[in-house]
């Protein structure tokens, strides 16, 4: 079922959903199930599976020579989606990215998804490759998520790359990413919002936000979106802080700020357990306020660790 249908059927109740990462190459699918099982009691309407493109590593080949090798450390997004739908009878949403895909490869990936009965895709540009400072599109691929969304929308109208053949339309519900604290590359928030509007105009039917720790930023973001005519559902994404490392890692990697009150609590933490507990308590507080405000769904970033999300969900759903 499409995300938009799940939201419409919720009758104003806030839905629960979460996101997982494919396991590192070589780990079994059981590690995915171990992360999902504890969360099924909260009846998620959909589970997102992230997509991870290749990275480059350098192998020593003797005599001072290094070989540059492309490796994908977390393959399996599509297979995991199929396995989740088969085992749990819940909608699984693959993340689809521009990076590393030509338009033709994107078209073929979408055909695979359609054959698997997948009704939703979250369409993203993707992050730059770890060893590259900026995002580089495939020469025959997309530079921005809006172009990917346009391609999926065209396929939904039966327009494929080979335009001389009549093709069956696909029927994907398309999601897009939004950034309450601005995407880090955008010149300013207004510019970023206009680019978000372009994604919605191109066919995105709902938005999932980047993680944030200050609900006022989400509420302001939703208001700013509504003011420029973005009227689709905006699903807040929450990430529970899990460790002392997250104190600096999350702001640095995701370009978000901790509010002063949270920062003060984190500064008192002596070990990972204490930071995890602060993360859970903050997550409960944030979720309660969002639910009271009537958000359509709360989407949790598990990063393959369901312990904190379960502790929060127990209090909310
Ligand atoms: P875009 O919407 O293309 O925006 C990227 C930047 O370009 C923004 O600054 C925007 O303002 C600007 N921009 C857009 N259009 C134009 C234009 N026409 N001209 C000039 N500038 C423009 N990454 C992964 O690799 N795999 C994942 O599975 C994944 N999942 C994610 C899930 C969520 C919910 C979120 C919020 C992010 C996720 N990401 C993932 C990270 C995402 O790929 C990065 O944040 C990426 O840098 C931007 O992706 P986007 O789709 O928002 O890009």
Boltz pocket constraint, residues with backbone or C-beta under 6 A from the ligand:
constraints:
  - pocket:
      binder: B
      contacts: [[A, 49], [A, 50], [A, 51], [A, 52], [A, 53], [A, 95], [A, 97], [A, 123], [A, 124], [A, 125], [A, 126], [A, 127], [A, 128], [A, 143], [A, 144], [A, 145], [A, 146], [A, 176], [A, 177], [A, 178], [A, 183], [A, 184], [A, 185], [A, 186], [A, 187], [A, 191], [A, 192], [A, 193], [A, 195], [A, 199], [A, 208], [A, 209], [A, 210], [A, 211], [A, 237]]
      max_distance: 6.0
